[in-house]
Amino acid sequence: MRNCNRCSCGCGCEAAGIKEFRVNGTGRELTLAELPVGATATIVRILPHMRGRKKFADVGLVAGSELLMEAHAPFGGLIRVRVMEASMALHRDDAANVVLKKEE
C-alpha cells in the first residue's frame, strides 16, 4: 500500500487514482465491498466518484446509516445489504466507494 496526500474531499487518494485509503496513516479503511456476510457497520462517508450517488442516498445509503451485509454473489459482482429495514443489491465496484466503521 502506498502513502498518499489527502485531497480536498477527504478521501485521501482520489486525485491520484489510488483505491486504497488510510485513516491517519495507521491502517486501511473498511469498504462495503469488503464487509463479511452477517456483519453490521456504520457508513462513515461515500466517496464523491461513486456512480448513482444520489440514487443510493434516496434509499438511505448515506453517512451515519447503519447497515447489515446479507449476502455476496458466489463469483463476485453483486452484494446485498439491509439499510433501514430495506434490502438492496448493488455492484461490488460501487460498494468499494462506501467507507465504513465496523461495529464491535
C-alpha positions in Angstrom: 0.0 0.0 0.0 1.3 3.5 -0.8 1.0 6.6 1.3 -0.7 9.5 -0.4 -1.6 13.1 0.3 -5.1 13.9 1.3 -7.2 15.6 -1.3 -9.8 18.3 -0.7 -12.7 15.8 -0.5 -11.0 13.8 2.3 -10.8 10.5 0.6 -7.1 10.6 0.5 -6.3 9.2 -2.9 -9.0 10.1 -5.4 -6.8 12.6 -7.2 -4.0 10.0 -7.6 -6.4 7.3 -8.8 -5.5 5.0 -5.9 -8.3 2.9 -4.5 -6.5 2.2 -1.1 -7.1 4.6 1.7 -5.5 5.3 5.1 -7.0 6.6 8.3 -4.5 8.9 10.0 -1.7 6.7 8.4 -2.5 3.9 10.8 -4.4 1.3 8.8 -6.7 0.6 5.9 -10.3 1.7 6.0 -13.0 -0.9 5.5 -15.2 -0.6 2.5 -18.7 -2.0 1.9 -17.3 -4.4 -0.7 -15.0 -6.0 2.0 -17.6 -6.3 4.8 -18.2 -10.0 5.6 -21.6 -11.6 5.5 -23.6 -11.1 8.7 -21.5 -8.1 9.9 -23.0 -4.7 10.8 -21.3 -1.4 10.2 -22.0 2.3 10.1 -21.3 4.4 6.9 -18.6 7.0 7.6 -18.6 8.6 4.1 -19.3 7.9 0.5 -16.6 8.8 -1.9 -17.5 11.5 -4.5 -16.8 9.5 -7.6 -19.5 6.8 -6.9 -21.9 6.2 -9.7 -25.5 6.8 -8.8 -24.6 8.5 -5.5 -27.9 10.4 -5.4 -29.9 7.3 -6.2 -28.4 5.4 -3.2 -28.9 8.4 -0.9 -32.6 8.3 -1.8 -32.8 4.8 -0.3 -30.8 5.6 2.8 -27.2 4.8 1.9 -25.8 8.0 3.5 -23.2 8.8 6.1 -24.4 7.7 9.6 -26.6 4.9 8.4 -26.3 1.5 9.9 -26.3 -1.5 7.6 -26.1 -5.3 7.6 -24.3 -7.3 5.0 -26.8 -10.0 3.9 -25.1 -11.8 1.0 -22.3 -11.8 -1.6 -22.8 -13.3 -5.1 -20.8 -16.5 -5.4 -18.5 -15.2 -8.2 -18.4 -11.5 -7.2 -20.4 -8.8 -8.9 -23.4 -8.1 -6.7 -23.8 -7.8 -2.9 -27.0 -7.5 -0.9 -27.2 -5.2 2.2 -30.0 -4.2 4.5 -30.3 -0.5 5.2 -33.2 1.0 7.2 -35.3 -2.2 7.1 -34.9 -2.4 3.3 -32.8 -4.9 1.4 -30.9 -3.7 -1.6 -28.4 -5.1 -4.1 -25.5 -3.1 -5.5 -22.4 -3.8 -7.6 -19.2 -4.5 -5.8 -17.4 -1.7 -7.7 -20.0 0.8 -6.3 -19.7 -0.7 -2.8 -15.9 -0.1 -2.8 -16.8 3.7 -2.7 -18.7 3.4 0.6 -16.3 3.7 3.6 -17.4 2.0 6.9 -16.8 1.8 10.6 -17.3 -1.8 11.6 -19.4 -2.4 14.7 -17.7 -4.2 17.6 
